């Protein structure tokens, strides 16, 4: 067999790579950035035989899916942290409400006492 390629064979191989990468991008198995790298031939050899291009494409798909998985895991962890913080806040509010019920109702004198403890007459705004 001749090692020389037929005229136009490199063009056919490049066309195959571009077509396969575009189809993978349409199905969201490749990112737009990866597709741009394919078209710009950054890290991609369009002169390889299509049988040799297949594993390279599959590795790129695997990398893209793994990145998407890692982003999803991080979003899920953030959601769990938010849910745990909300649950902790709810427990604190319920404990505070239960303690308030045990203390009993606050009387008018008790409210005035609390107000007097927090505010002095000098701090009160002047009544107009």
MOPAC internal coordinates of N, CA, C and O (Angstrom, degrees):
PM7 1SCF
backbone

  N    0.0000 0     0.00 0     0.00 0    0    0    0
  C    1.4509 1     0.00 0     0.00 0    1    0    0
  C    1.5215 1   110.92 1     0.00 0    2    1    0
  O    1.2310 1   121.73 1   -34.89 1    3    2    1
  N    1.2545 1   114.29 1   145.11 1    3    2    1
  C    1.4503 1   120.31 1   179.68 1    5    3    2
  C    1.5324 1   109.38 1   -79.08 1    6    5    3
  O    1.2310 1   120.82 1   -39.81 1    7    6    5
  N    1.2983 1   116.04 1   140.19 1    7    6    5
  C    1.4615 1   120.14 1   177.89 1    9    7    6
  C    1.5241 1   110.50 1   -85.07 1   10    9    7
  O    1.2310 1   120.83 1   166.12 1   11   10    9
  N    1.3001 1   116.03 1   -13.88 1   11   10    9
  C    1.4628 1   118.98 1  -179.78 1   13   11   10
  C    1.5116 1   109.33 1   -78.17 1   14   13   11
  O    1.2310 1   121.71 1   -35.59 1   15   14   13
  N    1.2984 1   114.32 1   144.41 1   15   14   13
  C    1.4603 1   119.20 1   179.53 1   17   15   14
  C    1.5161 1   109.56 1   -88.53 1   18   17   15
  O    1.2310 1   122.20 1   -27.09 1   19   18   17
  N    1.3023 1   113.39 1   152.91 1   19   18   17
  C    1.4639 1   119.37 1   177.50 1   21   19   18
  C    1.5230 1   108.94 1   -72.19 1   22   21   19
  O    1.2310 1   120.21 1   -23.31 1   23   22   21
  N    1.3210 1   117.21 1   156.69 1   23   22   21
  C    1.4688 1   119.03 1   177.13 1   25   23   22
  C    1.5304 1   109.94 1   -61.69 1   26   25   23
  O    1.2310 1   120.88 1   -46.26 1   27   26   25
  N    1.2953 1   115.93 1   133.74 1   27   26   25
  C    1.4609 1   120.89 1   178.03 1   29   27   26
  C    1.5207 1   113.52 1    86.97 1   30   29   27
  O    1.2310 1   119.45 1   175.88 1   31   30   29
  N    1.3289 1   118.65 1    -4.12 1   31   30   29
  C    1.4590 1   119.67 1  -177.95 1   33   31   30
  C    1.5278 1   111.29 1   -69.26 1   34   33   31
  O    1.2310 1   120.31 1   141.35 1   35   34   33
  N    1.3275 1   117.01 1   -38.65 1   35   34   33
  C    1.4675 1   119.59 1   177.36 1   37   35   34
  C    1.5212 1   111.16 1   -63.59 1   38   37   35
  O    1.2310 1   120.74 1   143.02 1   39   38   37
  N    1.3213 1   116.19 1   -36.98 1   39   38   37
  C    1.4680 1   120.29 1   178.44 1   41   39   38
  C    1.5270 1   109.72 1   -64.91 1   42   41   39
  O    1.2310 1   120.49 1   138.11 1   43   42   41
  N    1.3418 1   116.66 1   -41.89 1   43   42   41
  C    1.4627 1   120.18 1   178.25 1   45   43   42
  C    1.5213 1   111.00 1   -63.47 1   46   45   43
  O    1.2310 1   120.20 1   140.10 1   47   46   45
  N    1.3184 1   117.22 1   -39.90 1   47   46   45
  C    1.4632 1   120.79 1   179.57 1   49   47   46
  C    1.5325 1   110.72 1   -66.79 1   50   49   47
  O    1.2310 1   120.61 1   138.89 1   51   50   49
  N    1.3206 1   116.43 1   -41.11 1   51   50   49
  C    1.4615 1   120.17 1   178.01 1   53   51   50
  C    1.5244 1   110.10 1   -65.03 1   54   53   51
  O    1.2310 1   120.72 1   137.23 1   55   54   53
  N    1.3236 1   116.23 1   -42.77 1   55   54   53
  C    1.4603 1   120.78 1   178.44 1   57   55   54
  C    1.5315 1   110.68 1   -60.38 1   58   57   55
  O    1.2310 1   120.40 1   138.58 1   59   58   57
  N    1.3330 1   116.83 1   -41.42 1   59   58   57
  C    1.4574 1   120.67 1   178.25 1   61   59   58
  C    1.5339 1   110.69 1   -61.56 1   62   61   59
  O    1.2310 1   120.87 1   133.74 1   63   62   61
  N    1.3313 1   115.93 1   -46.26 1   63   62   61
  C    1.4620 1   119.65 1  -179.66 1   65   63   62
  C    1.5217 1   111.06 1   -60.58 1   66   65   63
  O    1.2310 1   120.27 1   134.18 1   67   66   65
  N    1.3159 1   117.08 1   -45.82 1   67   66   65
  C    1.4625 1   120.58 1  -179.25 1   69   67   66
  C    1.5224 1   111.10 1   -64.48 1   70   69   67
  O    1.2310 1   120.24 1   137.62 1   71   70   69
  N    1.3180 1   117.15 1   -42.38 1   71   70   69
  C    1.4571 1   121.09 1  -179.58 1   73   71   70
  C    1.5361 1   110.88 1   -64.77 1   74   73   71
  O    1.2310 1   120.47 1   135.09 1   75   74   73
  N    1.3356 1   116.71 1   -44.91 1   75   74   73
  C    1.4656 1   120.83 1  -179.65 1   77   75   74
  C    1.5277 1   110.85 1   -65.15 1   78   77   75
  O    1.2310 1   120.27 1   137.56 1   79   78   77
  N    1.3238 1   117.10 1   -42.44 1   79   78   77
  C    1.4644 1   120.43 1  -179.98 1   81   79   78
  C    1.5229 1   111.21 1   -67.00 1   82   81   79
  O    1.2310 1   120.12 1   141.13 1   83   82   81
  N    1.3155 1   117.38 1   -38.87 1   83   82   81
  C    1.4612 1   120.80 1   178.36 1   85   83   82
  C    1.5269 1   110.71 1   -64.22 1   86   85   83
  O    1.2310 1   120.11 1   138.51 1   87   86   85
  N    1.3044 1   117.39 1   -41.49 1   87   86   85
  C    1.4635 1   120.92 1   178.67 1   89   87   86
  C    1.5323 1   110.91 1   -65.07 1   90   89   87
  O    1.2310 1   120.45 1   140.10 1   91   90   89
  N    1.3155 1   116.74 1   -39.90 1   91   90   89
  C    1.4624 1   119.61 1   177.07 1   93   91   90
  C    1.5234 1   111.19 1   -65.84 1   94   93   91
  O    1.2310 1   120.28 1   145.08 1   95   94   93
  N    1.3068 1   117.06 1   -34.92 1   95   94   93
  C    1.4653 1   120.20 1   177.63 1   97   95   94
  C    1.5238 1   110.71 1   -69.61 1   98   97   95
  O    1.2310 1   120.23 1   142.66 1   99   98   97
  N    1.3373 1   117.16 1   -37.34 1   99   98   97
  C    1.4697 1   120.26 1   177.75 1  101   99   98
  C    1.5189 1   111.56 1   -62.10 1  102  101   99
  O    1.2310 1   120.46 1   144.79 1  103  102  101
  N    1.3279 1   116.73 1   -35.21 1  103  102  101
  C    1.4613 1   120.32 1   178.96 1  105  103  102
  C    1.5251 1   111.55 1   -88.17 1  106  105  103
  O    1.2310 1   120.67 1  -171.57 1  107  106  105
  N    1.3304 1   116.32 1     8.43 1  107  106  105
  C    1.4636 1   125.08 1   178.52 1  109  107  106
  C    1.5252 1   112.56 1    61.73 1  110  109  107
  O    1.2310 1   120.64 1  -150.44 1  111  110  109
  N    1.3210 1   116.38 1    29.56 1  111  110  109
  C    1.4537 1   120.65 1   173.83 1  113  111  110
  C    1.5216 1   110.99 1   -89.89 1  114  113  111
  O    1.2310 1   120.23 1   162.38 1  115  114  113
  N    1.3200 1   117.17 1   -17.62 1  115  114  113
  C    1.4611 1   123.23 1   172.79 1  117  115  114
  C    1.5186 1   107.95 1  -123.80 1  118  117  115
  O    1.2310 1   121.08 1   -32.08 1  119  118  117
  N    1.3136 1   115.55 1   147.92 1  119  118  117
  C    1.4616 1   118.80 1   176.76 1  121  119  118
  C    1.5322 1   109.76 1   -83.43 1  122  121  119
  O    1.2310 1   121.37 1   -13.45 1  123  122  121
  N    1.3077 1   114.98 1   166.55 1  123  122  121
  C    1.4626 1   120.63 1   177.18 1  125  123  122
  C    1.5324 1   109.64 1   -63.18 1  126  125  123
  O    1.2310 1   120.40 1   141.27 1  127  126  125
  N    1.3278 1   116.84 1   -38.73 1  127  126  125
  C    1.4703 1   119.96 1   179.08 1  129  127  126
  C    1.5259 1   110.81 1   -62.23 1  130  129  127
  O    1.2310 1   120.57 1   138.71 1  131  130  129
  N    1.3265 1   116.52 1   -41.29 1  131  130  129
  C    1.4586 1   119.33 1   178.02 1  133  131  130
  C    1.5245 1   111.18 1   -66.26 1  134  133  131
  O    1.2310 1   120.49 1   140.53 1  135  134  133
  N    1.3280 1   116.67 1   -39.47 1  135  134  133
  C    1.4563 1   120.01 1   177.75 1  137  135  134
  C    1.5301 1   110.60 1   -63.30 1  138  137  135
  O    1.2310 1   120.37 1   139.21 1  139  138  137
  N    1.3208 1   116.90 1   -40.79 1  139  138  137
  C    1.4694 1   120.12 1   176.53 1  141  139  138
  C    1.5194 1   111.15 1   -61.29 1  142  141  139
  O    1.2310 1   120.57 1   141.78 1  143  142  141
  N    1.3429 1   116.52 1   -38.22 1  143  142  141
  C    1.4648 1   119.65 1   177.23 1  145  143  142
  C    1.5263 1   111.12 1   -64.97 1  146  145  143
  O    1.2310 1   120.35 1   142.59 1  147  146  145
  N    1.3303 1   116.94 1   -37.41 1  147  146  145
  C    1.4670 1   120.04 1   177.97 1  149  147  146
  C    1.5211 1   109.80 1   -63.16 1  150  149  147
  O    1.2310 1   120.21 1   132.24 1  151  150  149
  N    1.3306 1   117.20 1   -47.76 1  151  150  149
  C    1.4643 1   120.26 1  -178.19 1  153  151  150
  C    1.5256 1   112.09 1   -66.43 1  154  153  151
  O    1.2310 1   120.24 1   147.37 1  155  154  153
  N    1.3325 1   117.15 1   -32.63 1  155  154  153
  C    1.4626 1   120.52 1   179.77 1  157  155  154
  C    1.5225 1   111.82 1   -87.42 1  158  157  155
  O    1.2310 1   120.38 1   176.13 1  159  158  157
  N    1.3228 1   116.87 1    -3.87 1  159  158  157
  C    1.4699 1   123.77 1  -179.48 1  161  159  158
  C    1.5176 1   111.84 1    60.34 1  162  161  159
  O    1.2310 1   120.77 1  -144.30 1  163  162  161
  N    1.3501 1   116.12 1    35.70 1  163  162  161
  C    1.4611 1   120.56 1   174.50 1  165  163  162
  C    1.5227 1   107.64 1   -87.79 1  166  165  163
  O    1.2310 1   120.76 1   -75.50 1  167  166  165
  N    1.3249 1   116.16 1   104.50 1  167  166  165
  C    1.4444 1   121.01 1  -178.88 1  169  167  166
  C    1.5214 1   113.67 1    82.83 1  170  169  167
  O    1.2310 1   119.81 1  -174.94 1  171  170  169
  N    1.3033 1   117.96 1     5.06 1  171  170  169
  C    1.4631 1   122.76 1  -179.12 1  173  171  170
  C    1.5168 1   109.13 1  -122.72 1  174  173  171
  O    1.2310 1   120.72 1   -43.20 1  175  174  173
  N    1.3028 1   116.23 1   136.80 1  175  174  173
  C    1.4646 1   121.25 1   179.06 1  177  175  174
  C    1.5280 1   108.14 1  -109.82 1  178  177  175
  O    1.2310 1   119.78 1   -77.31 1  179  178  177
  N    1.3285 1   118.02 1   102.69 1  179  178  177
  C    1.4631 1   120.00 1  -177.26 1  181  179  178
  C    1.5263 1   113.15 1   -72.78 1  182  181  179
  O    1.2310 1   119.77 1   172.15 1  183  182  181
  N    1.3302 1   118.05 1    -7.85 1  183  182  181
  C    1.4623 1   119.73 1  -179.40 1  185  183  182
  C    1.5243 1   112.81 1   -87.69 1  186  185  183
  O    1.2310 1   120.35 1   175.19 1  187  186  185
  N    1.3393 1   116.93 1    -4.81 1  187  186  185
  C    1.4605 1   119.61 1   177.77 1  189  187  186
  C    1.5247 1   110.27 1   -68.33 1  190  189  187
  O    1.2310 1   121.34 1   -24.98 1  191  190  189
  N    1.2960 1   115.05 1   155.02 1  191  190  189
  C    1.4631 1   120.27 1   175.84 1  193  191  190
  C    1.5311 1   108.15 1   -67.20 1  194  193  191
  O    1.2310 1   119.23 1   -33.14 1  195  194  193
  N    1.3380 1   119.07 1   146.86 1  195  194  193
  C    1.4655 1   120.91 1   179.96 1  197  195  194
  C    1.5329 1   113.75 1   -54.58 1  198  197  195
  O    1.2310 1   119.98 1   148.60 1  199  198  197
  N    1.3284 1   117.65 1   -31.40 1  199  198  197
  C    1.4613 1   120.03 1   177.18 1  201  199  198
  C    1.5270 1   110.30 1   -66.03 1  202  201  199
  O    1.2310 1   119.96 1   146.68 1  203  202  201
  N    1.3206 1   117.68 1   -33.32 1  203  202  201
  C    1.4513 1   121.62 1   177.26 1  205  203  202
  C    1.5306 1   111.80 1   -80.37 1  206  205  203
  O    1.2310 1   120.07 1   154.95 1  207  206  205
  N    1.3206 1   117.46 1   -25.05 1  207  206  205
  C    1.4616 1   120.74 1   179.00 1  209  207  206
  C    1.5321 1   111.65 1   -75.87 1  210  209  207
  O    1.2310 1   120.02 1   150.82 1  211  210  209
  N    1.3327 1   117.58 1   -29.18 1  211  210  209
  C    1.4646 1   121.72 1  -177.63 1  213  211  210
  C    1.5264 1   112.92 1   -56.41 1  214  213  211
  O    1.2310 1   118.73 1   128.68 1  215  214  213
  N    1.3495 1   120.02 1   -51.32 1  215  214  213
  C    1.4672 1   118.49 1  -179.95 1  217  215  214
  C    1.5246 1   113.26 1   -63.97 1  218  217  215
  O    1.2310 1   120.58 1   147.64 1  219  218  217
  N    1.3198 1   116.50 1   -32.36 1  219  218  217
  C    1.4608 1   119.63 1   178.02 1  221  219  218
  C    1.5297 1   109.61 1   -66.50 1  222  221  219
  O    1.2310 1   120.54 1   137.07 1  223  222  221
  N    1.3233 1   116.57 1   -42.93 1  223  222  221
  C    1.4628 1   120.54 1   176.26 1  225  223  222
  C    1.5255 1   110.98 1   -62.72 1  226  225  223
  O    1.2310 1   120.13 1   137.03 1  227  226  225
  N    1.3237 1   117.36 1   -42.97 1  227  226  225
  C    1.4674 1   120.74 1  -179.63 1  229  227  226
  C    1.5246 1   111.53 1   -65.16 1  230  229  227
  O    1.2310 1   120.06 1   144.43 1  231  230  229
  N    1.3208 1   117.50 1   -35.57 1  231  230  229
  C    1.4709 1   120.39 1   175.61 1  233  231  230
  C    1.5278 1   110.76 1   -65.01 1  234  233  231
  O    1.2310 1   120.64 1   140.80 1  235  234  233
  N    1.3220 1   116.39 1   -39.20 1  235  234  233
  C    1.4696 1   120.05 1   177.89 1  237  235  234
  C    1.5274 1   110.42 1   -65.98 1  238  237  235
  O    1.2310 1   120.23 1   140.95 1  239  238  237
  N    1.3303 1   117.17 1   -39.05 1  239  238  237
  C    1.4710 1   120.93 1   177.39 1  241  239  238
  C    1.5211 1   109.32 1   -63.13 1  242  241  239
  O    1.2310 1   120.74 1   134.82 1  243  242  241
  N    1.3250 1   116.19 1   -45.18 1  243  242  241
  C    1.4650 1   120.36 1  -179.87 1  245  243  242
  C    1.5241 1   110.88 1   -60.70 1  246  245  243
  O    1.2310 1   120.17 1   137.03 1  247  246  245
  N    1.3216 1   117.29 1   -42.97 1  247  246  245
  C    1.4629 1   120.94 1   179.19 1  249  247  246
  C    1.5232 1   111.03 1   -63.36 1  250  249  247
  O    1.2310 1   120.39 1   137.95 1  251  250  249
  N    1.3355 1   116.87 1   -42.05 1  251  250  249
  C    1.4692 1   120.52 1   179.41 1  253  251  250
  C    1.5279 1   111.09 1   -64.56 1  254  253  251
  O    1.2310 1   120.14 1   135.76 1  255  254  253
  N    1.3050 1   117.34 1   -44.24 1  255  254  253
  C    1.4646 1   120.53 1   179.48 1  257  255  254
  C    1.5249 1   111.28 1   -65.86 1  258  257  255
  O    1.2310 1   120.10 1   142.24 1  259  258  257
  N    1.3211 1   117.41 1   -37.76 1  259  258  257
  C    1.4598 1   120.23 1   179.06 1  261  259  258
  C    1.5228 1   111.08 1   -65.67 1  262  261  259
  O    1.2310 1   120.12 1   139.92 1  263  262  261
  N    1.3383 1   117.37 1   -40.08 1  263  262  261
  C    1.4678 1   120.56 1   176.13 1  265  263  262
  C    1.5227 1   110.92 1   -63.08 1  266  265  263
  O    1.2310 1   120.31 1   138.83 1  267  266  265
  N    1.3292 1   117.00 1   -41.17 1  267  266  265
  C    1.4656 1   120.34 1   177.94 1  269  267  266
  C    1.5205 1   110.33 1   -64.29 1  270  269  267
  O    1.2310 1   120.23 1   140.84 1  271  270  269
  N    1.3188 1   117.17 1   -39.16 1  271  270  269
  C    1.4569 1   121.58 1   178.13 1  273  271  270
  C    1.5255 1   110.42 1   -63.11 1  274  273  271
  O    1.2310 1   120.48 1   135.49 1  275  274  273
  N    1.3239 1   116.69 1   -44.51 1  275  274  273
  C    1.4651 1   119.83 1  -179.75 1  277  275  274
  C    1.5248 1   111.30 1   -63.90 1  278  277  275
  O    1.2310 1   119.94 1   141.04 1  279  278  277
  N    1.3378 1   117.72 1   -38.96 1  279  278  277
  C    1.4761 1   120.26 1   176.49 1  281  279  278
  C    1.5183 1   110.72 1   -64.10 1  282  281  279
  O    1.2310 1   120.21 1   139.40 1  283  282  281
  N    1.3322 1   117.19 1   -40.60 1  283  282  281
  C    1.4642 1   120.65 1   179.53 1  285  283  282
  C    1.5240 1   111.05 1   -65.84 1  286  285  283
  O    1.2310 1   120.47 1   140.06 1  287  286  285
  N    1.3141 1   116.70 1   -39.94 1  287  286  285
  C    1.4651 1   120.03 1   178.44 1  289  287  286
  C    1.5221 1   110.06 1   -63.35 1  290  289  287
  O    1.2310 1   120.14 1   137.37 1  291  290  289
  N    1.3133 1   117.33 1   -42.63 1  291  290  289
  C    1.4597 1   120.11 1   179.91 1  293  291  290
  C    1.5305 1   111.38 1   -65.40 1  294  293  291
  O    1.2310 1   120.17 1   139.79 1  295  294  293
  N    1.3407 1   117.28 1   -40.21 1  295  294  293
  C    1.4719 1   119.77 1   176.35 1  297  295  294
  C    1.5240 1   110.77 1   -63.09 1  298  297  295
  O    1.2310 1   120.38 1   139.90 1  299  298  297
  N    1.3229 1   116.89 1   -40.10 1  299  298  297
  C    1.4629 1   120.02 1   179.34 1  301  299  298
  C    1.5283 1   110.78 1   -66.12 1  302  301  299
  O    1.2310 1   120.25 1   138.72 1  303  302  301
  N    1.3297 1   117.14 1   -41.28 1  303  302  301
  C    1.4673 1   119.52 1   177.85 1  305  303  302
  C    1.5201 1   111.30 1   -63.05 1  306  305  303
  O    1.2310 1   120.43 1   140.25 1  307  306  305
  N    1.3239 1   116.78 1   -39.75 1  307  306  305
  C    1.4688 1   119.96 1   178.02 1  309  307  306
  C    1.5276 1   110.40 1   -64.72 1  310  309  307
  O    1.2310 1   120.27 1   140.53 1  311  310  309
  N    1.3223 1   117.09 1   -39.47 1  311  310  309
  C    1.4590 1   120.39 1   177.97 1  313  311  310
  C    1.5270 1   110.80 1   -64.74 1  314  313  311
  O    1.2310 1   120.43 1   139.33 1  315  314  313
  N    1.3258 1   116.79 1   -40.67 1  315  314  313
  C    1.4689 1   120.00 1   177.28 1  317  315  314
  C    1.5174 1   110.76 1   -64.13 1  318  317  315
  O    1.2310 1   119.91 1   138.18 1  319  318  317
  N    1.3240 1   117.77 1   -41.82 1  319  318  317
  C    1.4683 1   120.03 1   178.29 1  321  319  318
  C    1.5217 1   110.44 1   -61.94 1  322  321  319
  O    1.2310 1   120.37 1   138.17 1  323  322  321
  N    1.3344 1   116.89 1   -41.83 1  323  322  321
  C    1.4580 1   120.03 1   177.54 1  325  323  322
  C    1.5195 1   112.32 1   -64.24 1  326  325  323
  O    1.2310 1   120.33 1   139.58 1  327  326  325
  N    1.3316 1   116.97 1   -40.42 1  327  326  325
  C    1.4696 1   120.64 1   178.80 1  329  327  326
  C    1.5193 1   110.85 1   -66.41 1  330  329  327
  O    1.2310 1   120.22 1   140.20 1  331  330  329
  N    1.3247 1   117.19 1   -39.80 1  331  330  329
  C    1.4721 1   120.20 1   178.26 1  333  331  330
  C    1.5273 1   110.73 1   -65.93 1  334  333  331
  O    1.2310 1   120.07 1   139.80 1  335  334  333
  N    1.3231 1   117.47 1   -40.20 1  335  334  333
  C    1.4683 1   120.33 1   178.07 1  337  335  334
  C    1.5241 1   110.73 1   -64.74 1  338  337  335
  O    1.2310 1   120.33 1   139.45 1  339  338  337
  N    1.3250 1   116.98 1   -40.55 1  339  338  337
  C    1.4631 1   120.33 1   178.25 1  341  339  338
  C    1.5260 1   110.88 1   -65.76 1  342  341  339
  O    1.2310 1   120.33 1   140.15 1  343  342  341
  N    1.3282 1   116.97 1   -39.85 1  343  342  341
  C    1.4656 1   120.47 1   178.64 1  345  343  342
  C    1.5262 1   110.61 1   -65.11 1  346  345  343
  O    1.2310 1   120.36 1   139.66 1  347  346  345
  N    1.3236 1   116.92 1   -40.34 1  347  346  345
  C    1.4628 1   120.37 1   178.34 1  349  347  346
  C    1.5272 1   110.85 1   -64.55 1  350  349  347
  O    1.2310 1   120.41 1   139.17 1  351  350  349
  N    1.3161 1   116.81 1   -40.83 1  351  350  349
  C    1.4653 1   120.72 1   177.30 1  353  351  350
  C    1.5180 1   110.31 1   -63.66 1  354  353  351
  O    1.2310 1   120.25 1   137.49 1  355  354  353
  N    1.3236 1   117.13 1   -42.51 1  355  354  353
  C    1.4576 1   121.17 1   178.75 1  357  355  354
  C    1.5276 1   110.88 1   -62.43 1  358  357  355
  O    1.2310 1   120.11 1   138.31 1  359  358  357
  N    1.3345 1   117.40 1   -41.69 1  359  358  357
  C    1.4676 1   119.82 1   178.01 1  361  359  358
  C    1.5180 1   110.70 1   -62.07 1  362  361  359
  O    1.2310 1   120.59 1   138.82 1  363  362  361
  N    1.3159 1   116.49 1   -41.18 1  363  362  361
  C    1.4616 1   120.37 1   178.80 1  365  363  362
  C    1.5274 1   111.87 1   -64.09 1  366  365  363
  O    1.2310 1   120.45 1   137.20 1  367  366  365
  N    1.3236 1   116.74 1   -42.80 1  367  366  365
  C    1.4647 1   120.00 1   178.91 1  369  367  366
  C    1.5297 1   111.79 1   -65.66 1  370  369  367
  O    1.2310 1   120.69 1   140.53 1  371  370  369
  N    1.3196 1   116.29 1   -39.47 1  371  370  369
  C    1.4687 1   119.27 1   178.20 1  373  371  370
  C    1.5264 1   110.84 1   -66.25 1  374  373  371
  O    1.2310 1   119.94 1   140.09 1  375  374  373
  N    1.3049 1   117.72 1   -39.91 1  375  374  373
  C    1.4671 1   120.81 1   177.93 1  377  375  374
  C    1.5197 1   110.26 1   -64.19 1  378  377  375
  O    1.2310 1   120.41 1   139.13 1  379  378  377
  N    1.3239 1   116.83 1   -40.87 1  379  378  377
  C    1.4623 1   120.81 1   178.44 1  381  379  378
  C    1.5216 1   110.80 1   -65.23 1  382  381  379
  O    1.2310 1   120.18 1   139.34 1  383  382  381
  N    1.3350 1   117.26 1   -40.66 1  383  382  381
  C    1.4664 1   120.46 1   178.52 1  385  383  382
  C    1.5255 1   110.76 1   -66.17 1  386  385  383
  O    1.2310 1   119.91 1   140.11 1  387  386  385
  N    1.3323 1   117.78 1   -39.89 1  387  386  385
  C    1.4701 1   120.66 1   178.62 1  389  387  386
  C    1.5217 1   110.25 1   -65.41 1  390  389  387
  O    1.2310 1   119.91 1   139.94 1  391  390  389
  N    1.3332 1   117.78 1   -40.06 1  391  390  389
  C    1.4614 1   121.03 1   178.49 1  393  391  390
  C    1.5192 1   110.58 1   -65.69 1  394  393  391
  O    1.2310 1   119.88 1   143.37 1  395  394  393
  N    1.3121 1   117.84 1   -36.63 1  395  394  393
  C    1.4686 1   121.11 1   178.98 1  397  395  394
  C    1.5212 1   110.31 1   -67.02 1  398  397  395
  O    1.2310 1   120.00 1   141.95 1  399  398  397
  N    1.3444 1   117.61 1   -38.05 1  399  398  397
  C    1.4623 1   120.27 1   177.63 1  401  399  398
  C    1.5248 1   111.53 1   -65.75 1  402  401  399
  O    1.2310 1   120.61 1   143.88 1  403  402  401
  N    1.3289 1   116.43 1   -36.12 1  403  402  401
  C    1.4598 1   119.96 1   179.81 1  405  403  402
  C    1.5186 1   111.73 1   -69.95 1  406  405  403
  O    1.2310 1   119.90 1   147.90 1  407  406  405
  N    1.3171 1   117.80 1   -32.10 1  407  406  405
  C    1.4696 1   121.04 1   178.74 1  409  407  406
  C    1.5136 1   110.97 1   -70.30 1  410  409  407
  O    1.2310 1   119.87 1   154.82 1  411  410  409
  N    1.2977 1   117.85 1   -25.18 1  411  410  409
  C    1.4521 1   121.72 1   179.77 1  413  411  410
  C    1.5143 1   111.33 1    93.91 1  414  413  411
  O    1.2310 1   120.96 1    -2.98 1  415  414  413
  N    1.3360 1   115.76 1   177.02 1  415  414  413
  C    1.4692 1   119.09 1  -178.14 1  417  415  414
  C    1.5287 1   110.96 1   -69.93 1  418  417  415
  O    1.2310 1   121.38 1   -33.55 1  419  418  417
  N    1.3044 1   114.96 1   146.45 1  419  418  417
  C    1.4602 1   121.61 1   178.41 1  421  419  418
  C    1.5173 1   107.41 1   -86.13 1  422  421  419
  O    1.2310 1   120.92 1   -50.31 1  423  422  421
  N    1.3181 1   115.86 1   129.69 1  423  422  421
  C    1.4746 1   119.80 1   179.45 1  425  423  422
  C    1.5098 1   109.81 1   -84.69 1  426  425  423
  O    1.2310 1   121.75 1   -10.87 1  427  426  425
  N    1.3046 1   114.26 1   169.13 1  427  426  425
  C    1.4672 1   120.74 1   179.52 1  429  427  426
  C    1.5207 1   109.69 1   -61.55 1  430  429  427
  O    1.2310 1   120.03 1   139.68 1  431  430  429
  N    1.3021 1   117.54 1   -40.32 1  431  430  429
  C    1.4671 1   120.97 1   179.96 1  433  431  430
  C    1.5306 1   109.59 1   -66.67 1  434  433  431
  O    1.2310 1   120.57 1   142.45 1  435  434  433
  N    1.3221 1   116.52 1   -37.55 1  435  434  433
  C    1.4609 1   120.44 1   179.24 1  437  435  434
  C    1.5183 1   110.88 1   -65.10 1  438  437  435
  O    1.2310 1   120.42 1   140.77 1  439  438  437
  N    1.3297 1   116.80 1   -39.23 1  439  438  437
  C    1.4632 1   120.20 1   178.02 1  441  439  438
  C    1.5192 1   110.88 1   -65.43 1  442  441  439
  O    1.2310 1   120.56 1   139.62 1  443  442  441
  N    1.3337 1   116.53 1   -40.38 1  443  442  441
  C    1.4618 1   119.52 1   179.00 1  445  443  442
  C    1.5217 1   110.54 1   -66.76 1  446  445  443
  O    1.2310 1   120.76 1   144.08 1  447  446  445
  N    1.3284 1   116.16 1   -35.92 1  447  446  445
  C    1.4571 1   119.67 1   178.81 1  449  447  446
  C    1.5348 1   110.43 1   -64.85 1  450  449  447
  O    1.2310 1   120.59 1   136.23 1  451  450  449
  N    1.3458 1   116.48 1   -43.77 1  451  450  449
  C    1.4600 1   121.06 1   179.28 1  453  451  450
  C    1.5213 1   110.21 1   -63.65 1  454  453  451
  O    1.2310 1   120.89 1   138.51 1  455  454  453
  N    1.3497 1   115.91 1   -41.49 1  455  454  453
  C    1.4592 1   120.19 1   179.30 1  457  455  454
  C    1.5212 1   110.40 1   -63.51 1  458  457  455
  O    1.2310 1   120.69 1   138.69 1  459  458  457
  N    1.3378 1   116.29 1   -41.31 1  459  458  457
  C    1.4601 1   120.56 1  -178.53 1  461  459  458
  C    1.5263 1   110.82 1   -67.11 1  462  461  459
  O    1.2310 1   120.58 1   146.97 1  463  462  461
  N    1.3296 1   116.49 1   -33.03 1  463  462  461
  C    1.4581 1   119.21 1   179.77 1  465  463  462
  C    1.5254 1   111.81 1   -68.40 1  466  465  463
  O    1.2310 1   120.41 1   148.27 1  467  466  465
  N    1.3202 1   116.83 1   -31.73 1  467  466  465
  C    1.4607 1   120.42 1  -175.75 1  469  467  466
  C    1.5201 1   114.38 1   -93.50 1  470  469  467
  O    1.2310 1   119.95 1   155.84 1  471  470  469
  N    1.3039 1   117.69 1   -24.16 1  471  470  469
  C    1.4561 1   120.63 1  -175.78 1  473  471  470
  C    1.5298 1   109.62 1  -127.11 1  474  473  471
  O    1.2310 1   120.74 1   -39.69 1  475  474  473
  N    1.2946 1   116.19 1   140.31 1  475  474  473
  C    1.4679 1   120.74 1   172.90 1  477  475  474
  C    1.5209 1   106.09 1  -106.84 1  478  477  475
  O    1.2310 1   120.26 1   -22.50 1  479  478  477
  N    1.3242 1   117.12 1   157.50 1  479  478  477
  C    1.4796 1   118.68 1  -179.60 1  481  479  478
  C    1.5260 1   112.75 1   -58.07 1  482  481  479
  O    1.2310 1   119.65 1   152.12 1  483  482  481
  N    1.3151 1   118.27 1   -27.88 1  483  482  481
  C    1.4628 1   120.34 1  -179.06 1  485  483  482
  C    1.5295 1   110.68 1   -70.71 1  486  485  483
  O    1.2310 1   120.16 1   152.43 1  487  486  485
  N    1.3488 1   117.29 1   -27.57 1  487  486  485
  C    1.4452 1   120.28 1  -177.80 1  489  487  486
  C    1.5314 1   112.67 1   -84.50 1  490  489  487
  O    1.2310 1   119.85 1   164.38 1  491  490  489
  N    1.3141 1   117.89 1   -15.62 1  491  490  489
  C    1.4531 1   121.12 1  -178.35 1  493  491  490
  C    1.5228 1   110.43 1   -71.83 1  494  493  491
  O    1.2310 1   120.06 1   -39.96 1  495  494  493
  N    1.2974 1   117.49 1   140.04 1  495  494  493
  C    1.4769 1   118.93 1   177.35 1  497  495  494
  C    1.5165 1   109.90 1   -69.31 1  498  497  495
  O    1.2310 1   121.65 1   -32.93 1  499  498  497
  N    1.2986 1   114.45 1   147.07 1  499  498  497
  C    1.4678 1   120.52 1  -178.54 1  501  499  498
  C    1.5254 1   108.43 1   -68.69 1  502  501  499
  O    1.2310 1   121.34 1   -45.15 1  503  502  501
  N    1.3251 1   115.04 1   134.85 1  503  502  501
  C    1.4711 1   119.94 1   178.11 1  505  503  502
  C    1.5161 1   108.19 1   -75.71 1  506  505  503
  O    1.2310 1   120.50 1   -45.66 1  507  506  505
  N    1.2625 1   116.64 1   134.34 1  507  506  505
  C    1.4584 1   120.62 1  -176.05 1  509  507  506
  C    1.4851 1   111.46 1   -89.86 1  510  509  507
  O    1.2310 1   120.10 1   180.00 1  511  510  509

